[in-house]
Every structure is written in structure tokens, then in C-alpha cells.
């Protein structure tokens, strides 16, 4: 379905043309007509399927038809990175419409706070915010949500996992009841449906490719000992010029810079990014990566959702993520927008059971490729739970 078939405002169609958008993705095709019709919505779609355009385009269309007063739309999302990404996309889509927007997130300087305060006080068309930072502004008493017409929760499952339920309910309590509410989530856990029942009114439901990586992702795995992992990465990418942009995911930030230093010693162009970095440092690393001045980023799961970096050719899971859903989000960084990409997971003996759960989730057994001969043999595939898996979720005894 082509975007002009939605009868969107010509200014939006012009912006879409400049951005190279012609055909709607499945989530856009199903969501846009319902949002234009004023329905509440709960949509489940994996990362990289075009969720942002699905909710922003109909909102912008309404704004072009009737200019609102005060804050028209609030988009809540879990992380600074996702807030920045959504607001940047809004700027692109709204380029010819005159609609205004701002991203509200923490970790920045006093000037940003003052800019945010001014926009929230004076009124702006679209606010994209993380719950915690928005609450800080609400506590100051100058935020007015009386004119809100659209409430959008993006990555709703992630926000609930991060403990934002009370903040979200506090934010919603200051809004009129006659608004349109939209939930977008990568997963549809029971707690999401339970939470949505408190907020949504007879929502239209959409489910797109739940919990499975995009078809364009080539998924492979290697069984390795920990000391083989960095040499294996070097072997996989050395001289492979078609892998121009690579993300290596670590499950802990403690490992990130160890991996960075090891890859640098082998001559690779690499930077690390984790929550330990200041926001400006993170944005600088990402800017260098987007501009292809840095080939490899080593990151924690802070990057697995909400970072819009095009043309990522290779995702490497240095270790298996703790949650099966996080695997889908990591892998979703490549093969975006109908492109192709490669996702490789390095599995040590402790992680085999976790990876087996991932394979059950995505309903696919992935090939376990042989290690290069110079690295020697890796461990044997064994999906039985190891001892530490049996105690997962239990509190450890403290040594005195």
C-alpha cells in the first residue's frame, strides 16, 4: 500500500517523498487508518518495522488539518536514545508542516532543562519524553496537559520492565479522559494487556511478527570458550570490507571496554558505549558510527532498542542475552526496512541453555558453525540447565 492511499496531507507526502518512503510497512498499513479514525490502539510489532511512522504520520496529519493549542501529543518512551530518535524522525516527517516538537530526557546540562521548561510552559505540538524526566518537570508545576489529544506509549513493555508504571499513571492523571491513547510494544506480555486495560478504550488490536527477527537476518552461532571470543570476532571481520558497520553486544557494561581494548589491539576501529558515558559522549560515538568514521561499536542493551542507525551489516552477540526477548531486539538492529544483515551469537557452555530458550522463542534452530581451525575446538552443544540456571532468580547468600 502506498502512502498517498491514506489521503494524508500533501505536506506530509512531500516529506515522505524526500525521505524516500513510498510503500507502507504492515504495521503502518494497519495502524494509520485506525488512528486517523480516532480509535485507541494496542499494537505489537518488533523493532525495525516502522512503528514510529505508524503513530506519528496520522498525528501530524491531524495537526495539519486543525492547529491545536497547548501540548497536543505526548509520546512516552523508556530511554534517552529512543526519545532523541523519535523526535528526529518527527522533525523529518513534519518538515513542511510547521508542527513543533521537543525531546525531554535526562543526563544533559542546565541549558537543556531551561529549553525544555520553556517549551513545556509555552506549549508545543508534540512532546517526546522519558517518564522520569517528565515527572521532574511536572513537579515544578508549569506543565499543562489539559489540551492533550494523543497519548502514545512506545516500547511499553520496556517501560513496565524498568518500573515506570507509577510514573506513567501519575502523568496520565493530569490529562483529559477524552483523548486518543496508543500503545506500541515489541512484546505482548500479560502485564502489558492488563496495564492497557486501565488506559485504553475499546482498542483496535494489531499483532505483527511477534518475537521473531526479520526475515532478512541471517542468523548463525558459534560454540566458544570465552578466551576464543575476541580472536573469533577478529577472524570473522578481518578483511571483510562488506561488513562496514558492526555492533557487538555485551550483556554487562563491565565487559564493554575490555572488548574494545582487545579489538583495538588487533587494529580495529572501535568504540564502546554504555550507560557509564555522559549523554554527549554517547551521542558523539553514535555520530561517528553513523558517519562510518568508526566501524565497530561495542554496547550494552541500551542500544538494542531505540537507536535508528541504518545499514548495520553485522550484529555480534558477544554473549547470550539474559532474556530471550532481548535477543530479538539486538538482532533487530540489522536488516531494517527490508534490507539484509547478519547476526552471530557466541555461545559458551554456561549460555547454551539460555540460547536454547531463544531458539524455542523464535521457533527456529540456528546453525552452529565450526570455529576456524587456528582457534581449536569449542565446547560441545548441551542444552541441559547448568547449576547456576537452577538458581536463577533466587537471591545469593552473602558472605560475611
C-alpha positions in Angstrom: 0.0 0.0 0.0 1.4 3.4 -1.0 1.3 6.3 1.5 -0.9 8.5 -0.8 -3.6 5.9 -0.4 -4.1 7.1 3.2 -5.1 10.5 2.0 -2.5 12.2 4.1 -1.9 15.9 3.8 0.2 16.9 0.8 2.9 18.4 3.1 3.4 15.0 4.7 3.5 13.2 1.4 6.1 15.7 0.2 8.3 15.0 3.2 7.9 11.2 2.8 9.0 11.6 -0.9 12.1 13.5 0.1 12.9 10.8 2.7 12.5 8.0 0.2 9.3 6.5 1.7 6.9 5.0 -0.9 5.2 1.9 0.5 3.8 1.4 4.0 5.0 -1.4 6.2 2.4 -3.9 7.6 2.2 -2.1 10.9 1.8 1.3 9.2 -0.9 -0.2 6.8 -2.9 -1.4 9.7 -2.4 1.3 12.3 -2.6 4.6 10.3 -6.3 4.2 9.2 -7.3 3.3 12.8 -5.5 6.2 14.3 -6.9 8.6 11.6 -10.4 7.3 12.6 -9.8 8.1 16.2 -9.6 4.6 17.6 -7.5 3.7 20.6 -4.8 1.1 19.6 -2.7 -1.6 21.1 -0.1 -2.8 18.6 2.6 -5.4 18.9 5.4 -5.2 16.4 9.1 -6.0 16.5 11.8 -3.4 16.3 12.6 -2.1 12.8 9.0 -2.5 11.4 8.2 1.3 11.2 6.3 1.8 14.4 7.3 5.5 14.7 5.9 6.5 11.3 2.8 4.4 12.1 1.8 6.7 15.0 3.4 10.0 14.1 2.1 10.3 10.5 -1.6 10.3 11.4 -1.0 12.6 14.4 0.8 15.1 12.1 -2.0 14.8 9.5 -4.5 15.8 12.2 -2.3 18.8 13.2 -2.2 20.0 9.6 -6.0 19.9 9.5 -6.5 21.8 12.7 -3.9 23.7 14.7 -4.1 22.9 18.4 -3.4 25.0 21.4 -1.1 23.8 24.1 0.5 20.4 24.0 -1.3 18.2 21.5 0.6 14.9 21.7 2.7 13.2 24.3 4.9 10.3 23.4 6.4 8.4 26.3 9.4 6.1 25.8 11.9 4.3 28.1 15.3 5.8 27.1 17.0 9.0 26.1 18.2 7.4 22.9 14.7 6.4 21.8 13.4 9.9 22.7 16.1 11.5 20.5 15.4 9.1 17.7 11.6 9.6 17.7 12.0 13.4 17.8 14.4 13.4 15.0 12.0 11.4 12.9 9.2 13.8 13.8 11.3 16.6 12.5 11.8 14.9 9.2 8.1 14.0 8.7 7.0 17.4 9.9 9.5 19.4 7.8 6.9 21.1 5.6 4.0 21.2 8.1 5.3 23.7 10.7 4.5 21.3 13.6 6.8 21.7 16.5 8.3 19.1 18.8 10.8 18.6 21.6 12.5 15.7 23.3 12.5 15.7 27.1 15.2 13.4 28.7 17.7 13.4 31.4 21.5 13.4 31.5 22.1 16.8 30.0 23.0 20.3 31.1 21.1 23.1 32.6 20.6 24.9 29.3 18.6 21.9 28.1 16.5 22.0 31.2 15.7 25.6 30.5 14.8 24.9 26.9 12.6 22.0 28.0 10.9 24.2 30.6 10.2 27.0 28.1 8.6 24.6 25.6 6.5 22.8 28.2 5.4 26.1 29.7 4.5 27.9 26.4 3.0 24.8 24.7 4.4 22.8 21.8 2.7 20.4 19.4 4.5 17.1 20.2 6.5 16.2 23.3 8.6 13.1 23.3 9.7 12.2 26.8 11.2 9.7 29.2 8.8 9.3 32.2 11.3 10.2 34.9 12.5 13.5 33.4 8.9 14.5 32.6 7.9 13.9 36.2 10.7 16.2 37.3 9.1 19.0 35.2 5.6 18.1 36.4 6.8 18.5 39.9 7.7 22.1 39.2 4.0 23.0 38.4 4.3 24.6 35.0 3.3 21.6 32.8 -0.3 21.7 31.5 -1.8 18.7 29.8 -5.3 20.0 29.6 -5.2 20.1 25.8 -3.6 16.7 25.2 -5.4 14.9 22.4 -3.0 12.0 21.8 -1.1 9.8 24.4 1.4 7.4 22.9 3.4 4.8 24.7 6.3 3.4 22.7 8.2 0.3 23.9 5.5 0.0 26.6 6.8 -3.4 27.6 10.3 -2.0 28.3 8.8 0.9 30.4 7.0 -1.6 32.6 10.1 -3.7 32.9 12.0 -0.6 34.0 9.5 0.2 36.7 7.8 3.2 35.2 4.2 2.2 35.9 3.6 4.7 38.7 5.3 7.5 36.8 3.1 6.8 33.8 -0.1 6.7 35.8 1.0 10.0 37.5 1.5 11.6 34.1 -1.8 10.3 32.8 -3.7 11.5 35.8 -3.3 15.1 34.7 -4.8 14.5 31.2 -8.4 14.8 30.0 -10.2 11.4 29.6 -11.3 12.2 26.1 -8.0 11.6 24.4 -6.8 9.0 21.9 -4.4 6.5 23.5 -2.0 4.3 21.6 0.2 1.5 22.9 3.1 0.2 20.9 5.1 -2.7 22.2 7.6 -5.2 20.9 6.1 -7.9 23.0 2.6 -8.5 24.4 3.2 -9.9 27.8 0.1 -10.4 30.1 1.1 -7.4 32.2 1.0 -5.2 29.1 -2.6 -6.2 28.3 -3.5 -5.7 32.0 -2.0 -2.3 32.1 -3.6 -1.3 28.8 -7.0 -2.2 30.1 -6.7 0.6 32.6 -6.0 3.2 30.0 -7.3 2.2 26.6 -11.0 2.4 25.5 -12.1 -0.4 23.2 -8.7 -0.5 21.5 -8.1 -1.9 18.0 -5.5 -4.6 18.3 -2.6 -5.3 15.9 0.0 -8.0 16.1 2.9 -8.1 13.6 5.6 -10.8 13.7 5.7 -11.2 17.4 9.1 -12.1 18.9 10.8 -13.1 15.7 13.7 -11.5 13.9 13.1 -10.0 10.5 13.3 -12.4 7.5 16.3 -10.6 6.1 18.5 -11.5 9.1 21.0 -14.4 8.5 21.3 -15.9 12.0 24.3 -18.0 13.0 26.0 -19.2 16.1 29.4 -20.4 17.3 30.1 -22.6 20.4 33.1 -21.0 22.0 35.1 -20.7 25.2 35.4 -17.2 26.5 39.1 -16.9 25.5 38.2 -17.7 21.9 35.6 -15.0 21.5 37.7 -11.9 20.6 40.0 -13.9 18.3 36.9 -15.3 16.6 35.4 -11.8 16.1 38.8 -10.7 14.6 38.7 -13.7 12.3 35.1 -13.0 11.2 35.6 -9.4 10.3 39.3 -9.1 9.3 39.4 -8.3 5.6 35.6 -8.5 5.2 35.0 -5.0 3.8 31.3 -5.6 3.2 30.8 -5.5 7.0 31.1 -1.7 7.1 29.0 -1.1 10.3 29.2 -3.7 13.2 27.6 -3.7 16.6 29.0 -6.1 19.3 26.6 -6.6 22.2 27.7 -7.4 25.7 25.3 -8.3 28.5 27.3 -6.2 31.0 28.9 -2.8 30.8 31.9 -4.1 32.7 32.9 -6.2 29.7 32.4 -3.4 27.1 35.7 -1.7 27.4 37.6 -4.9 27.8 36.2 -6.0 24.4 37.0 -2.6 23.0 40.6 -2.7 24.1 41.1 -6.2 22.9 39.7 -5.3 19.4 41.8 -2.2 19.3 44.9 -4.2 20.0 44.1 -6.2 16.8 43.9 -3.0 14.8 40.2 -2.4 14.5 38.3 0.9 14.5 36.1 0.5 17.6 34.4 2.5 20.3 32.4 1.4 23.4 29.1 2.8 24.6 27.3 2.1 27.8 25.3 3.9 30.5 28.5 4.9 32.2 29.2 7.5 29.4 27.8 11.0 29.6 25.0 11.7 27.1 27.2 14.0 24.9 29.9 11.3 24.8 27.3 8.7 23.7 25.9 11.0 21.0 29.4 11.7 19.8 30.2 8.0 19.5 26.9 7.3 17.6 27.5 10.3 15.3 31.0 8.9 14.4 29.4 5.4 13.8 26.6 6.8 11.6 29.2 8.7 9.6 31.2 5.4 9.2 34.3 7.0 10.9 34.1 4.2 13.4 33.5 0.6 12.1 32.6 -1.2 15.3 30.6 -0.2 18.4 30.6 -2.4 21.5 27.5 -1.8 23.5 25.2 -2.9 26.3 21.5 -3.4 25.7 21.0 0.3 26.0 21.4 0.2 22.2 19.3 -2.9 21.5 16.2 -0.8 21.3 15.5 2.7 20.0 18.7 3.5 18.1 18.0 4.3 14.4 21.2 3.5 12.6 20.8 2.5 9.0 22.8 -0.1 7.1 24.2 -2.1 10.1 25.6 -5.1 8.3 26.6 -7.3 11.3 25.4 -7.8 14.8 27.5 -9.9 17.1 26.2 -11.1 20.5 29.4 -11.4 22.4 27.4 -13.3 25.0 23.8 -14.6 25.0 21.4 -12.0 26.5 19.7 -13.0 29.7 16.2 -12.5 28.3 15.1 -14.3 25.2 13.2 -11.1 24.0 16.4 -9.1 24.2 17.9 -11.4 21.5 15.1 -10.3 19.2 15.8 -6.6 19.9 19.6 -6.9 19.5 19.2 -8.8 16.2 16.6 -6.2 15.1 19.4 -3.6 14.7 20.3 -5.2 11.4 18.2 -6.0 8.3 15.9 -3.0 9.0 13.4 -1.7 6.5 13.5 -4.8 4.3 17.3 -4.9 4.0 19.5 -7.9 4.8 22.1 -8.4 7.5 23.9 -11.0 9.6 23.6 -11.7 13.3 26.1 -14.0 15.0 25.9 -15.2 18.6 28.9 -16.5 20.5 27.8 -19.2 23.0 29.9 -20.5 25.9 28.9 -23.6 27.9 27.1 -21.5 30.5 24.9 -19.8 27.9 23.8 -22.9 25.9 20.6 -23.4 27.9 19.6 -19.7 27.5 20.3 -19.9 23.8 18.1 -23.0 23.5 15.3 -21.0 25.1 15.8 -18.3 22.4 15.5 -20.9 19.7 12.3 -22.0 21.2 11.0 -18.5 21.2 11.9 -17.8 17.6 10.8 -21.3 16.6 14.0 -22.0 14.8 17.1 -23.9 15.4 20.1 -21.9 14.3 23.2 -23.4 12.7 26.2 -23.9 15.0 29.2 -23.2 12.7 32.6 -24.7 13.2 35.3 -22.5 14.6 38.3 -21.6 12.4 40.9 -24.3 12.8 43.5 -22.0 14.3 41.3 -21.4 17.3 40.9 -25.0 18.2 37.8 -26.8 19.3 35.0 -25.2 21.2 32.6 -26.8 23.8 30.1 -29.4 22.8 26.4 -28.3 22.4 24.5 -29.2 25.6 21.1 -27.6 26.3 20.7 -29.0 29.8 20.4 -26.4 32.5 23.6 -25.8 34.4 23.7 -25.4 38.2 23.5 -21.6 38.2 20.4 -21.8 35.9 18.6 -23.8 38.5 19.1 -20.9 41.0 18.1 -18.2 38.5 16.0 -15.5 40.2 17.0 -16.6 43.7 18.9 -14.3 46.0 22.5 -15.5 46.6 23.9 -16.0 50.1 26.1 -13.2 51.3 29.5 -14.0 52.6 30.4 -12.5 55.8 
